Amino acid sequence: MSEPTATNRSSAIAAAVILGATGLAFYFMPSMMIALAEISPWLSYAVGIAFVLAFFAVFWLRGKRQQKPQDKPE
């Protein structure tokens, strides 16, 4: 088995932080949605959809950033 590199380790740490923050946000989401539904049900729908889309957008953007050629000067 190969030794872990700094890039692999930082990727794993970043993924763990993102998943932890998302898990915490989704833990509190039901109470946020209920509170927002008292103002407007559509507002609570929008916040729920935004959270789900943001979860996937973070990983999509991270993947796009990692696909950049490393040997090309900026």
The first five atom37 places (N, CA, C, CB, O) and aatype in JSON, in Angstrom:
{
  "aatype": [12, 15, 6, 14, 16, 0, 16, 2, 1, 15, 15, 0, 9, 0, 0, 0, 19, 9, 10, 7, 0, 16, 7, 10, 0, 13, 18, 13, 12, 14, 15, 12, 12, 9, 0, 10, 0, 6, 9, 15, 14, 17, 10, 15, 18, 0, 19, 7, 9, 0, 13, 19, 10, 0, 13, 13, 0, 19, 13, 17, 10, 1, 7, 11, 1, 5, 5, 11, 14, 5, 3, 11, 14, 6],
  "atom_mask": [
    [1, 1, 1, 1, 1],
    [1, 1, 1, 1, 1],
    [1, 1, 1, 1, 1],
    [1, 1, 1, 1, 1],
    [1, 1, 1, 1, 1],
    [1, 1, 1, 1, 1],
    [1, 1, 1, 1, 1],
    [1, 1, 1, 1, 1],
    [1, 1, 1, 1, 1],
    [1, 1, 1, 1, 1],
    [1, 1, 1, 1, 1],
    [1, 1, 1, 1, 1],
    [1, 1, 1, 1, 1],
    [1, 1, 1, 1, 1],
    [1, 1, 1, 1, 1],
    [1, 1, 1, 1, 1],
    [1, 1, 1, 1, 1],
    [1, 1, 1, 1, 1],
    [1, 1, 1, 1, 1],
    [1, 1, 1, 0, 1],
    [1, 1, 1, 1, 1],
    [1, 1, 1, 1, 1],
    [1, 1, 1, 0, 1],
    [1, 1, 1, 1, 1],
    [1, 1, 1, 1, 1],
    [1, 1, 1, 1, 1],
    [1, 1, 1, 1, 1],
    [1, 1, 1, 1, 1],
    [1, 1, 1, 1, 1],
    [1, 1, 1, 1, 1],
    [1, 1, 1, 1, 1],
    [1, 1, 1, 1, 1],
    [1, 1, 1, 1, 1],
    [1, 1, 1, 1, 1],
    [1, 1, 1, 1, 1],
    [1, 1, 1, 1, 1],
    [1, 1, 1, 1, 1],
    [1, 1, 1, 1, 1],
    [1, 1, 1, 1, 1],
    [1, 1, 1, 1, 1],
    [1, 1, 1, 1, 1],
    [1, 1, 1, 1, 1],
    [1, 1, 1, 1, 1],
    [1, 1, 1, 1, 1],
    [1, 1, 1, 1, 1],
    [1, 1, 1, 1, 1],
    [1, 1, 1, 1, 1],
    [1, 1, 1, 0, 1],
    [1, 1, 1, 1, 1],
    [1, 1, 1, 1, 1],
    [1, 1, 1, 1, 1],
    [1, 1, 1, 1, 1],
    [1, 1, 1, 1, 1],
    [1, 1, 1, 1, 1],
    [1, 1, 1, 1, 1],
    [1, 1, 1, 1, 1],
    [1, 1, 1, 1, 1],
    [1, 1, 1, 1, 1],
    [1, 1, 1, 1, 1],
    [1, 1, 1, 1, 1],
    [1, 1, 1, 1, 1],
    [1, 1, 1, 1, 1],
    [1, 1, 1, 0, 1],
    [1, 1, 1, 1, 1],
    [1, 1, 1, 1, 1],
    [1, 1, 1, 1, 1],
    [1, 1, 1, 1, 1],
    [1, 1, 1, 1, 1],
    [1, 1, 1, 1, 1],
    [1, 1, 1, 1, 1],
    [1, 1, 1, 1, 1],
    [1, 1, 1, 1, 1],
    [1, 1, 1, 1, 1],
    [1, 1, 1, 1, 1]
  ],
  "atom_positions": [
    [[0.84, -1.17, 0.0], [0.0, 0.0, 0.0], [0.89, 1.24, 0.0], [-0.96, -0.01, 1.21], [1.94, 1.25, 0.64]],
    [[0.48, 2.27, -0.7], [1.3, 3.47, -0.79], [1.12, 4.35, 0.45], [0.96, 4.27, -2.05], [0.09, 4.3, 1.13]],
    [[2.13, 5.13, 0.7], [2.08, 6.04, 1.84], [1.17, 7.22, 1.53], [3.5, 6.54, 2.22], [1.13, 7.67, 0.39]],
    [[0.43, 7.72, 2.52], [-0.44, 8.87, 2.26], [0.38, 10.13, 1.99], [-1.39, 9.1, 3.46], [1.35, 10.42, 2.69]],
    [[-0.01, 10.85, 0.98], [0.68, 12.09, 0.66], [-0.02, 13.25, 1.35], [0.75, 12.32, -0.87], [-1.12, 13.09, 1.88]],
    [[0.62, 14.4, 1.32], [0.03, 15.59, 1.95], [-1.27, 15.98, 1.25], [1.02, 16.77, 1.93], [-2.21, 16.45, 1.9]],
    [[-1.32, 15.79, -0.07], [-2.53, 16.13, -0.81], [-3.69, 15.24, -0.41], [-2.28, 16.03, -2.31], [-4.8, 15.72, -0.2]],
    [[-3.44, 13.95, -0.3], [-4.5, 13.02, 0.11], [-4.98, 13.32, 1.51], [-4.01, 11.57, 0.02], [-6.17, 13.26, 1.81]],
    [[-4.04, 13.64, 2.37], [-4.41, 13.93, 3.76], [-5.22, 15.21, 3.85], [-3.16, 14.03, 4.63], [-6.22, 15.25, 4.58]],
    [[-4.81, 16.26, 3.13], [-5.57, 17.52, 3.19], [-6.94, 17.36, 2.54], [-4.79, 18.64, 2.49], [-7.9, 17.98, 2.98]],
    [[-7.04, 16.53, 1.5], [-8.33, 16.26, 0.88], [-9.26, 15.55, 1.86], [-8.16, 15.43, -0.39], [-10.45, 15.86, 1.94]],
    [[-8.71, 14.6, 2.59], [-9.52, 13.87, 3.57], [-9.97, 14.79, 4.7], [-8.74, 12.68, 4.14], [-11.11, 14.7, 5.16]],
    [[-9.1, 15.66, 5.14], [-9.46, 16.61, 6.21], [-10.53, 17.57, 5.71], [-8.22, 17.39, 6.7], [-11.5, 17.85, 6.42]],
    [[-10.36, 18.09, 4.49], [-11.35, 19.02, 3.93], [-12.7, 18.34, 3.79], [-10.88, 19.55, 2.56], [-13.73, 18.93, 4.12]],
    [[-12.71, 17.1, 3.3], [-13.98, 16.37, 3.15], [-14.63, 16.14, 4.51], [-13.74, 15.04, 2.44], [-15.85, 16.25, 4.63]],
    [[-13.84, 15.81, 5.51], [-14.38, 15.58, 6.86], [-14.98, 16.87, 7.43], [-13.29, 15.05, 7.8], [-16.04, 16.84, 8.06]],
    [[-14.31, 17.99, 7.22], [-14.83, 19.27, 7.72], [-16.13, 19.63, 7.01], [-13.79, 20.39, 7.52], [-17.09, 20.07, 7.64]],
    [[-16.16, 19.45, 5.68], [-17.36, 19.77, 4.91], [-18.52, 18.87, 5.35], [-17.1, 19.6, 3.4], [-19.63, 19.35, 5.56]],
    [[-18.27, 17.58, 5.48], [-19.33, 16.66, 5.91], [-19.79, 16.96, 7.33], [-18.84, 15.22, 5.81], [-20.98, 16.87, 7.63]],
    [[-18.86, 17.31, 8.21], [-19.23, 17.64, 9.59], [-20.09, 18.9, 9.66], [0.0, 0.0, 0.0], [-21.1, 18.93, 10.37]],
    [[-19.7, 19.92, 8.93], [-20.48, 21.17, 8.92], [-21.86, 20.95, 8.3], [-19.73, 22.27, 8.14], [-22.86, 21.48, 8.78]],
    [[-21.9, 20.17, 7.24], [-23.17, 19.87, 6.59], [-24.06, 19.03, 7.51], [-22.95, 19.14, 5.26], [-25.26, 19.28, 7.62]],
    [[-23.47, 18.06, 8.17], [-24.24, 17.25, 9.11], [-24.82, 18.08, 10.24], [0.0, 0.0, 0.0], [-25.96, 17.86, 10.66]],
    [[-24.04, 19.02, 10.73], [-24.52, 19.91, 11.79], [-25.67, 20.78, 11.28], [-23.39, 20.79, 12.31], [-26.67, 20.97, 11.98]],
    [[-25.52, 21.3, 10.07], [-26.59, 22.13, 9.48], [-27.86, 21.31, 9.28], [-26.13, 22.74, 8.14], [-28.96, 21.78, 9.57]],
    [[-27.71, 20.07, 8.77], [-28.88, 19.23, 8.55], [-29.5, 18.75, 9.87], [-28.51, 18.03, 7.69], [-30.69, 18.43, 9.91]],
    [[-28.72, 18.7, 10.93], [-29.26, 18.34, 12.24], [-30.25, 19.4, 12.73], [-28.11, 18.16, 13.27], [-31.29, 19.08, 13.29]],
    [[-29.91, 20.68, 12.5], [-30.77, 21.78, 12.95], [-31.8, 22.18, 11.9], [-29.92, 22.98, 13.31], [-32.64, 23.04, 12.17]],
    [[-31.76, 21.58, 10.73], [-32.67, 21.98, 9.67], [-34.15, 21.81, 10.01], [-32.36, 21.2, 8.44], [-34.93, 22.72, 9.69]],
    [[-34.6, 20.72, 10.62], [-36.04, 20.61, 10.9], [-36.58, 21.76, 11.75], [-36.32, 19.3, 11.6], [-37.65, 22.28, 11.47]],
    [[-35.85, 22.14, 12.78], [-36.34, 23.25, 13.61], [-36.29, 24.57, 12.85], [-35.52, 23.37, 14.9], [-37.16, 25.43, 13.05]],
    [[-35.29, 24.75, 11.98], [-35.24, 25.97, 11.17], [-36.41, 26.0, 10.19], [-33.9, 26.06, 10.4], [-37.03, 27.04, 9.99]],
    [[-36.72, 24.86, 9.59], [-37.81, 24.81, 8.62], [-39.16, 25.07, 9.29], [-37.83, 23.45, 7.91], [-40.02, 25.74, 8.72]],
    [[-39.34, 24.53, 10.48], [-40.61, 24.77, 11.19], [-40.74, 26.25, 11.56], [-40.69, 23.9, 12.47], [-41.81, 26.83, 11.42]],
    [[-39.64, 26.85, 12.02], [-39.69, 28.28, 12.36], [-39.93, 29.14, 11.13], [-38.38, 28.7, 13.05], [-40.7, 30.1, 11.18]],
    [[-39.29, 28.81, 10.03], [-39.49, 29.58, 8.8], [-40.87, 29.35, 8.21], [-38.42, 29.21, 7.77], [-41.42, 30.25, 7.56]],
    [[-41.46, 28.18, 8.41], [-42.79, 27.89, 7.89], [-43.85, 28.74, 8.55], [-43.12, 26.42, 8.08], [-44.91, 28.98, 7.96]],
    [[-43.59, 29.21, 9.77], [-44.53, 30.12, 10.42], [-44.56, 31.46, 9.69], [-44.15, 30.33, 11.89], [-45.59, 32.13, 9.68]],
    [[-43.45, 31.85, 9.09], [-43.4, 33.08, 8.3], [-43.99, 32.83, 6.92], [-41.95, 33.62, 8.19], [-44.91, 33.53, 6.48]],
    [[-43.45, 31.82, 6.24], [-43.92, 31.47, 4.9], [-43.46, 30.05, 4.57], [-43.4, 32.48, 3.83], [-42.28, 29.73, 4.68]],
    [[-44.4, 29.21, 4.17], [-43.99, 27.85, 3.78], [-43.02, 27.86, 2.6], [-45.22, 27.01, 3.42], [-42.12, 27.03, 2.54]],
    [[-43.2, 28.78, 1.68], [-42.3, 28.86, 0.52], [-40.89, 29.23, 0.93], [-42.83, 29.87, -0.49], [-39.93, 28.78, 0.3]],
    [[-40.75, 30.04, 1.97], [-39.43, 30.38, 2.48], [-38.74, 29.15, 3.05], [-39.53, 31.48, 3.56], [-37.54, 28.95, 2.84]],
    [[-39.47, 28.33, 3.77], [-38.86, 27.11, 4.32], [-38.49, 26.13, 3.21], [-39.83, 26.43, 5.32], [-37.47, 25.46, 3.31]],
    [[-39.3, 26.05, 2.15], [-38.94, 25.21, 1.01], [-37.65, 25.7, 0.36], [-40.08, 25.18, -0.03], [-36.76, 24.92, 0.05]],
    [[-37.58, 27.01, 0.18], [-36.4, 27.6, -0.47], [-35.13, 27.35, 0.33], [-36.6, 29.1, -0.68], [-34.09, 27.03, -0.24]],
    [[-35.21, 27.48, 1.64], [-34.04, 27.24, 2.49], [-33.63, 25.77, 2.44], [-34.33, 27.67, 3.95], [-32.44, 25.46, 2.36]],
    [[-34.59, 24.87, 2.49], [-34.28, 23.44, 2.4], [-33.62, 23.08, 1.07], [0.0, 0.0, 0.0], [-32.64, 22.34, 1.04]],
    [[-34.15, 23.61, -0.02], [-33.57, 23.35, -1.33], [-32.17, 23.95, -1.43], [-34.48, 23.91, -2.45], [-31.27, 23.34, -1.99]],
    [[-31.99, 25.15, -0.87], [-30.68, 25.8, -0.91], [-29.64, 24.98, -0.14], [-30.77, 27.22, -0.32], [-28.49, 24.87, -0.59]],
    [[-30.02, 24.41, 1.0], [-29.08, 23.59, 1.77], [-28.66, 22.35, 0.99], [-29.71, 23.18, 3.1], [-27.48, 22.0, 0.95]],
    [[-29.62, 21.68, 0.36], [-29.31, 20.47, -0.39], [-28.43, 20.8, -1.59], [-30.6, 19.76, -0.85], [-27.44, 20.1, -1.85]],
    [[-28.77, 21.85, -2.32], [-27.97, 22.24, -3.48], [-26.57, 22.7, -3.06], [-28.67, 23.35, -4.24], [-25.6, 22.42, -3.77]],
    [[-26.46, 23.39, -1.93], [-25.15, 23.85, -1.46], [-24.25, 22.67, -1.11], [-25.31, 24.76, -0.24], [-23.04, 22.73, -1.33]],
    [[-24.83, 21.61, -0.57], [-24.04, 20.42, -0.24], [-23.37, 19.86, -1.49], [-24.93, 19.34, 0.41], [-22.17, 19.56, -1.48]],
    [[-24.13, 19.72, -2.55], [-23.57, 19.18, -3.79], [-22.67, 20.19, -4.48], [-24.69, 18.74, -4.73], [-21.68, 19.82, -5.11]],
    [[-23.0, 21.47, -4.39], [-22.21, 22.51, -5.05], [-20.8, 22.59, -4.46], [-22.9, 23.87, -4.92], [-19.84, 22.83, -5.2]],
    [[-20.67, 22.39, -3.17], [-19.34, 22.44, -2.53], [-18.44, 21.35, -3.1], [-19.47, 22.29, -1.0], [-17.29, 21.62, -3.44]],
    [[-18.95, 20.15, -3.21], [-18.14, 19.06, -3.75], [-17.91, 19.21, -5.25], [-18.79, 17.73, -3.46], [-16.84, 18.84, -5.74]],
    [[-18.88, 19.75, -5.97], [-18.7, 19.99, -7.4], [-17.61, 21.03, -7.63], [-20.02, 20.46, -8.05], [-16.73, 20.84, -8.47]],
    [[-17.65, 22.13, -6.88], [-16.62, 23.17, -7.01], [-15.25, 22.65, -6.6], [-16.98, 24.39, -6.17], [-14.24, 22.99, -7.21]],
    [[-15.21, 21.84, -5.57], [-13.94, 21.27, -5.13], [-13.36, 20.36, -6.21], [-14.12, 20.48, -3.81], [-12.15, 20.37, -6.45]],
    [[-14.2, 19.58, -6.85], [-13.75, 18.72, -7.93], [-13.27, 19.52, -9.13], [0.0, 0.0, 0.0], [-12.27, 19.16, -9.75]],
    [[-13.97, 20.61, -9.45], [-13.55, 21.46, -10.57], [-12.19, 22.09, -10.27], [-14.59, 22.56, -10.83], [-11.35, 22.21, -11.17]],
    [[-11.97, 22.48, -9.04], [-10.7, 23.1, -8.67], [-9.56, 22.11, -8.75], [-10.79, 23.69, -7.26], [-8.45, 22.47, -9.14]],
    [[-9.81, 20.86, -8.38], [-8.76, 19.85, -8.4], [-8.45, 19.37, -9.81], [-9.17, 18.67, -7.54], [-7.4, 18.76, -10.02]],
    [[-9.31, 19.63, -10.77], [-9.07, 19.21, -12.15], [-8.14, 20.16, -12.89], [-10.38, 19.11, -12.89], [-7.67, 19.82, -13.98]],
    [[-7.86, 21.34, -12.34], [-6.97, 22.28, -13.0], [-5.58, 21.66, -13.16], [-6.88, 23.61, -12.2], [-5.12, 20.96, -12.26]],
    [[-4.92, 21.89, -14.29], [-3.55, 21.38, -14.46], [-2.6, 22.0, -13.43], [-3.04, 21.66, -15.89], [-2.57, 23.22, -13.27]],
    [[-1.86, 21.17, -12.77], [-0.97, 21.63, -11.69], [0.32, 22.23, -12.22], [-0.65, 20.47, -10.76], [0.93, 23.06, -11.55]],
    [[0.75, 21.83, -13.43], [2.03, 22.3, -13.93], [1.92, 23.61, -14.71], [2.65, 21.25, -14.81], [2.94, 24.15, -15.15]],
    [[0.73, 24.13, -14.88], [0.52, 25.34, -15.65], [0.6, 26.56, -14.73], [-0.85, 25.29, -16.37], [-0.15, 26.64, -13.76]],
    [[1.5, 27.54, -15.01], [1.55, 28.72, -14.16], [0.33, 29.6, -14.39], [2.84, 29.52, -14.42], [-0.19, 29.69, -15.51]],
    [[-0.12, 30.25, -13.33], [-1.32, 31.08, -13.44], [-0.98, 32.5, -13.76], [-2.12, 31.04, -12.16], [-1.87, 33.33, -13.89]]
  ]
}
